[in-house]
Amino acid sequence: MYNFGMTYPLKFRQHVLAIKEKEKLTYAETATRFCVGTASLMRWARRIEPCQTRDKPA
C-alpha cells in the first residue's frame, strides 16, 4: 500500500503509538502490523501532529 501525498489522521497516529507502547512492540513490529513505514513511526514519536504546510515548491 502506497500513501504518497496523503497524511494519516492524528487519531490513527495516536492509536498506533498507544498500541506500540501498550504491547511493547518494536518500530518494525508496529510498522508491519499497521502497514506503515518505520520512518513514519519514528517521525510520529518525535512530532505527532501532521505538517500543515510544505517548505518546497509543488
KEFI-68115 format. One record per residue (C-alpha): residue number from 0; residue in one letter; x, y, z. Coordinates in Angstrom, 1 decimal. Example, Ala and Ser with C-alpha at 12.3 -4.5 7.8 and 13.67 -1.06 7.14 Angstrom:
2
{doke 0, A, {12.3, -4.5, 7.8}}
{doke 1, S, {13.7, -1.1, 7.1}}
***
This chain:
58
{doke 0, M, {0.0, 0.0, 0.0}}
{doke 1, Y, {1.5, 3.3, -1.0}}
{doke 2, N, {0.4, 6.5, 0.6}}
{doke 3, F, {2.1, 9.2, -1.3}}
{doke 4, G, {0.8, 12.7, -0.9}}
{doke 5, M, {-1.6, 11.9, 2.0}}
{doke 6, T, {-1.2, 12.1, 5.7}}
{doke 7, Y, {-2.5, 9.8, 8.3}}
{doke 8, P, {-5.1, 11.3, 10.7}}
{doke 9, L, {-4.0, 12.4, 14.1}}
{doke 10, K, {-6.3, 9.8, 15.8}}
{doke 11, F, {-4.8, 7.0, 13.8}}
{doke 12, R, {-1.2, 8.1, 14.7}}
{doke 13, Q, {-2.2, 8.3, 18.4}}
{doke 14, H, {-3.8, 4.8, 18.3}}
{doke 15, V, {-0.8, 3.2, 16.6}}
{doke 16, L, {1.7, 4.7, 19.1}}
{doke 17, A, {-0.5, 3.8, 22.0}}
{doke 18, I, {-0.7, 0.1, 20.9}}
{doke 19, K, {3.1, 0.2, 20.4}}
{doke 20, E, {3.6, 1.3, 24.0}}
{doke 21, K, {0.9, -0.9, 25.5}}
{doke 22, E, {2.1, -4.1, 23.8}}
{doke 23, K, {5.8, -3.1, 24.0}}
{doke 24, L, {6.3, -3.6, 20.3}}
{doke 25, T, {9.3, -2.5, 18.3}}
{doke 26, Y, {9.0, 0.0, 15.5}}
{doke 27, A, {9.4, -2.8, 12.9}}
{doke 28, E, {6.7, -4.9, 14.5}}
{doke 29, T, {4.3, -1.9, 14.8}}
{doke 30, A, {5.0, -0.9, 11.2}}
{doke 31, T, {4.3, -4.4, 9.9}}
{doke 32, R, {1.1, -4.7, 12.0}}
{doke 33, F, {-0.4, -1.3, 10.8}}
{doke 34, C, {1.2, -1.3, 7.3}}
{doke 35, V, {3.1, 2.0, 7.7}}
{doke 36, G, {6.7, 2.7, 7.4}}
{doke 37, T, {9.2, 2.5, 10.3}}
{doke 38, A, {10.4, 6.0, 9.4}}
{doke 39, S, {6.9, 7.4, 9.7}}
{doke 40, L, {6.5, 5.8, 13.2}}
{doke 41, M, {9.8, 7.3, 14.3}}
{doke 42, R, {8.7, 10.7, 12.9}}
{doke 43, W, {5.4, 10.5, 14.7}}
{doke 44, A, {7.1, 9.6, 18.0}}
{doke 45, R, {9.1, 12.9, 17.7}}
{doke 46, R, {6.1, 15.1, 16.5}}
{doke 47, I, {2.7, 13.6, 16.3}}
{doke 48, E, {0.9, 16.4, 14.6}}
{doke 49, P, {0.8, 16.3, 10.8}}
{doke 50, C, {2.5, 19.1, 9.0}}
{doke 51, Q, {0.1, 21.7, 7.5}}
{doke 52, T, {2.5, 23.3, 5.0}}
{doke 53, R, {5.4, 22.2, 2.8}}
{doke 54, D, {8.7, 24.0, 2.5}}
{doke 55, K, {9.3, 23.1, -1.1}}
{doke 56, P, {7.5, 24.1, -4.3}}
{doke 57, A, {4.8, 21.8, -5.7}}
***
